[in-house]
Amino acid sequence: MSHTPRSLRSRAVLTCALLVAPLIAGLSGCGGSPDPLSAKPYDAADQISFSGDGDGRKADPDKPLEVTAKDDDSRITDVTATDAAGRYVRGELTDDGKRWRSTVPLAAGAHYTLKVSTEDSNGAPGRRTVDFSTSSAHRLLKVTFGPKAGEYGVGQPVTATLSRPVKDPSARAVVERALKVDSRPAVEGVWHWVDSRNLHYRPQEYWPAHATITVHSNLKGIRIGGGLYGGAAKSLRLTTGDRIEALTDSGTHQMTVKRNGVPIRTIPITTGMPGFDTRNGIKVILAKESAVRMTGASIGLGAGSYDLMVYWAARVTKSGEYVHAAPWSTGSQGYANVSHGCTGMSTANAQWFFNTVRLGDIVQVVHSNGEDMATFDNGYGDWNMAWADWRKGSAIASGQSDATPADSARLRPQV
């Protein structure tokens, strides 16, 4: 076996080393210092400041979030702020990279993660991640939706009652955008500000039969204005049944009841006599009472005028107008109007009507000499307002709300 002499091996290693050394030197001379972008980002905590929870204090949601480069030799290259659900906070970075500022309000009582990227004068990247929270609101606007969950007629409006008045048009728009109503089948609908604390929602036409309506609020934590923030709200689910409509004609003294557009019964009736004329217009059944006491004193008559227990009564106004059994006036039903404002019929017909209708069903009165049904202050007269006028009561559709506060009606049964 032949062997390479040790002296030859040594010269070979030395020769290789001499060849490699100039190569390394050449690479060093061409490339200069290592690429700063390939370096691990440094902690940029000393280079930035932000308007967050310093010293344990929570950020003020009334003020924009600001990130500032403190060092003249560094600049901000990117900022992302997200809430606990991963939603981004929009913001703007100045051209010189010295300041980033949020352009949308922060939510109250929320947690955020702030990620800031920087670079120094040499182009080396820096990173800083900060978690912070915003202070909880001291003035909350709570929303209560109505009616109670359940099945209703196609005329039932959705209501929203606010815990505090909201009068400013821009604040109303914030509230209205956060109150969501969805239906299946889908229909177009609009909120209408009844007054500063009450809104009603309805489609242009009645709800579809057998629809599902869901209502919820996205107001929680949202800044409304004037130090007011949105609070949590319980969502609501409603359904509608068949489309039941009762057309009451005071001129012919007949009521025609329809189910899904098909007449199912015509009933002889009596409505309000002169001086107590039944209100014209569309009304919605508010309540069903199998028995209710009605007295003349409640409508300003003498204490001894009448005092009756009335059965199978479906209420259509807050002031006490009902559709009910009136066995004492069967001789006039179908021929004359002799009641004090209610719609009377035989006991058998009244029981059938009572068992057929549900809350939210439609009762429309025509050809009466009475005044028109009020839109808001005496029950649900919402459908008497033209769609164009209804939209004017929306802070979004019209740009402002021109609705006036509704007066509370006195509860008084009429017979």
RALINTA-V848789 format. One record per pair of residues at least 6 apart in sequence whose C-alpha atoms are under 8 Angstrom apart, sorted by the first residue. I is the first residue (numbers start at 0). GAP is how many residues later the second one is. Records with the same first field share a line. If there is no record, write none. Layout:
# RALINTA-V848789
I=GAP + GAP
This chain:
# RALINTA-V848789
35=86 + 87 + 88 + 89
36=86 + 87 + 88
38=85 + 86
39=85
40=83 + 84 + 85 + 86
41=83 + 84 + 85
42=83 + 84 + 85
43=73 + 74 + 82 + 83 + 84
44=82 + 83
45=24
46=22 + 23 + 24 + 27
47=19 + 20 + 21 + 22 + 23
48=18 + 19 + 20 + 21
49=15 + 16 + 17 + 18
50=8 + 14 + 15 + 16
51=6 + 7 + 8 + 13 + 80 + 81
52=6 + 79 + 80 + 81
57=74 + 75 + 76 + 77
58=73 + 74 + 75 + 76
59=74 + 75
60=44 + 45 + 46 + 47 + 73 + 74 + 162
61=43 + 44 + 161 + 165
62=42
63=37 + 38 + 39 + 40 + 41 + 42
64=36 + 37 + 41
65=33 + 34 + 35 + 36
66=32 + 33 + 34
67=8 + 30 + 31 + 32
68=6 + 7 + 28 + 29 + 30
69=28
72=47 + 48
73=44 + 45 + 46 + 47
74=21 + 22 + 23 + 43 + 44 + 45
75=21 + 22 + 23 + 24 + 40 + 41 + 42 + 43
76=20 + 39 + 40 + 41 + 42
77=15 + 38 + 39 + 40
78=21 + 35 + 36 + 37 + 38
79=8 + 9 + 34 + 35 + 36
80=7 + 8 + 9 + 31 + 32 + 33 + 34
81=6 + 7 + 30 + 31 + 32
82=6 + 27 + 28 + 29 + 30
83=26 + 27 + 28 + 29
88=13 + 14 + 15 + 17
89=12 + 13 + 14
90=9 + 10 + 11 + 12 + 13
91=8 + 9 + 10 + 11
92=6 + 7 + 8
93=6
104=117 + 118
105=28 + 116 + 117
106=27 + 114 + 115 + 116
107=26 + 27 + 28 + 29 + 113 + 114 + 115 + 121
108=24 + 25 + 26 + 27 + 28 + 112
109=23 + 24 + 25 + 26 + 111
110=20 + 21 + 22 + 23
111=19 + 20 + 21
112=16 + 17 + 18 + 19
113=15 + 16 + 17 + 18
114=12 + 13 + 14 + 15
115=11 + 12 + 13
116=8 + 9 + 10 + 11
117=7 + 8 + 9
118=6 + 7
119=6
136=84 + 90 + 91 + 92
137=89 + 90
138=88 + 89 + 90
139=88 + 89 + 90 + 91
140=21 + 22 + 23 + 87 + 88 + 89 + 90
141=20 + 21 + 22 + 88 + 89 + 90 + 91
142=17 + 18 + 19 + 20 + 74 + 88 + 89 + 90
143=16 + 17 + 18 + 89 + 90
144=13 + 14 + 15 + 16 + 70 + 89 + 90 + 91
145=12 + 13 + 14 + 15 + 90
146=11 + 12
147=88
148=87 + 88 + 89
149=87 + 88 + 89
150=87 + 88 + 89 + 90
151=86 + 87 + 88 + 89 + 206 + 207 + 208 + 209
152=87 + 88 + 89 + 90 + 91 + 204 + 205 + 206 + 207 + 208 + 209
153=52 + 53 + 54 + 55 + 86 + 87 + 88 + 89 + 90 + 206 + 207 + 208
154=51 + 52 + 129 + 205 + 206 + 207 + 228
155=128 + 203 + 204 + 205 + 224
156=43 + 44 + 45 + 203 + 223 + 225
157=42 + 43 + 44
158=39 + 40 + 41 + 42
159=38 + 39 + 40
160=36 + 37 + 38
161=35 + 36
162=34
163=33
164=31 + 32
165=6 + 30 + 31
166=29
168=226 + 230 + 231 + 232
169=225 + 230
170=53 + 54
171=223 + 228 + 229
172=222 + 223 + 226 + 227
173=50
174=44 + 49
175=15 + 218 + 219 + 220
176=219
177=39 + 40 + 41
178=36 + 37 + 38 + 39 + 40
179=35 + 36 + 37 + 38
180=32 + 33 + 34 + 35
181=31 + 32 + 33
182=28 + 29 + 30 + 31
183=27 + 28 + 29
184=23 + 26 + 27
186=16 + 20
187=15 + 16
188=12 + 13 + 14 + 15
189=11 + 12 + 13 + 200 + 201 + 204 + 207
190=8 + 9 + 10 + 11 + 200 + 202 + 203
191=7 + 8 + 9 + 198 + 199 + 200 + 201 + 202 + 203 + 209 + 211
192=6 + 7 + 200 + 201 + 202 + 208 + 210
193=6 + 182 + 199 + 209 + 210 + 211 + 212
194=208 + 209 + 210 + 211
195=209
201=180
203=183
206=33
207=32 + 35
208=31 + 32 + 33 + 34 + 51
209=29 + 30 + 31 + 32
210=28 + 29 + 30
211=25 + 26 + 27 + 28
212=24 + 25 + 26
213=21 + 22 + 23 + 24
214=20 + 21 + 22
215=17 + 18 + 19 + 20
216=15 + 16 + 17 + 18
218=10 + 11 + 12 + 13
219=9 + 10 + 11 + 12 + 13
220=8 + 9 + 10
221=7 + 8
222=6 + 7
223=6
241=17 + 18
242=15 + 16 + 17 + 18 + 118
243=13 + 14 + 15 + 16 + 17 + 113 + 117 + 118
244=12 + 13 + 14 + 116 + 117 + 118 + 119
245=9 + 10 + 11 + 12 + 116 + 117 + 118
246=8 + 9 + 10 + 116 + 117 + 118 + 119
247=6 + 7 + 8 + 115 + 116 + 117 + 118
248=6 + 116 + 117 + 118 + 119
249=20 + 21 + 87 + 115 + 116 + 117 + 118
250=115 + 116 + 117
251=82 + 83
252=15 + 16 + 17 + 18 + 80 + 81 + 82 + 83 + 84
253=12 + 13 + 14 + 15 + 16 + 80
254=11 + 12 + 13 + 14
255=7 + 8 + 9 + 10 + 11
256=6 + 7 + 8 + 9
257=6 + 7
266=67 + 78 + 82
267=65 + 66 + 77
268=63 + 64 + 65 + 66 + 74 + 75 + 76
269=59 + 62 + 63 + 64 + 65 + 66 + 67 + 68 + 69 + 73 + 74 + 75
270=6 + 7 + 65 + 66 + 67 + 68 + 69 + 70 + 71 + 72 + 73
271=6 + 65 + 66 + 67 + 68 + 69 + 70 + 71
272=64 + 65 + 66 + 67 + 68
273=95
275=63 + 64 + 65 + 94
276=63 + 64 + 91 + 92 + 93 + 94
277=62 + 63 + 64 + 65 + 87 + 90 + 91 + 92 + 93
278=62 + 86 + 89 + 90 + 91 + 92 + 93 + 94
279=84 + 85 + 86 + 87 + 88 + 89 + 90 + 91 + 92 + 93
280=83 + 84 + 85 + 91 + 92 + 100 + 103
281=80 + 81 + 82 + 83 + 91 + 99 + 101 + 102
282=33 + 34 + 79 + 80 + 81 + 90 + 96 + 97 + 98 + 100
283=32 + 33 + 75 + 76 + 77 + 78 + 79 + 95 + 96 + 97
284=29 + 30 + 31 + 32 + 73 + 74 + 75 + 76 + 77 + 78
285=28 + 29 + 30 + 31 + 73 + 74 + 93 + 94
286=27 + 28 + 29 + 72
287=24 + 25 + 26 + 27 + 66 + 70 + 71
288=22 + 23 + 24 + 25 + 26
289=21 + 22 + 23
290=18 + 19 + 20 + 21 + 22
291=17 + 18 + 19 + 21
292=14 + 15 + 16 + 17
293=12 + 13 + 14 + 15 + 16 + 119 + 120 + 121
294=8 + 10 + 11 + 12 + 13 + 118 + 119 + 120
295=6 + 7 + 8 + 9 + 10 + 11 + 118
296=6 + 7 + 8
297=114 + 115 + 116
298=113 + 114 + 115
309=14 + 15 + 16
310=13 + 14 + 36
311=12 + 13 + 35 + 38 + 39 + 42
312=9 + 10 + 11 + 12 + 37 + 41
313=8 + 9 + 10 + 40
314=6 + 7 + 8
315=6 + 7 + 47 + 63
316=61 + 62 + 63
317=60 + 61 + 91 + 92 + 93 + 94
318=59 + 90 + 91 + 92 + 93 + 94 + 95
319=91 + 92 + 93 + 94
320=20 + 21 + 22 + 92 + 93 + 94
321=20 + 21 + 91 + 92 + 93
322=19 + 20 + 21 + 22 + 27
323=18 + 19 + 20 + 21 + 23 + 26
324=19 + 20 + 21 + 22 + 23 + 24 + 25 + 26
325=18 + 19 + 20 + 21
326=18 + 19 + 20
328=9 + 15 + 16
329=15 + 16
331=6
332=11 + 12
338=76
339=74 + 75
340=73 + 74
341=72 + 73
342=72
343=71
372=8 + 11
373=7 + 10
374=6 + 7 + 8 + 9 + 10
375=6 + 30
376=29 + 30 + 31 + 32
377=30 + 31
390=6 + 7
391=6 + 8 + 9 + 10
392=7 + 8 + 9 + 10
393=6 + 7
394=6
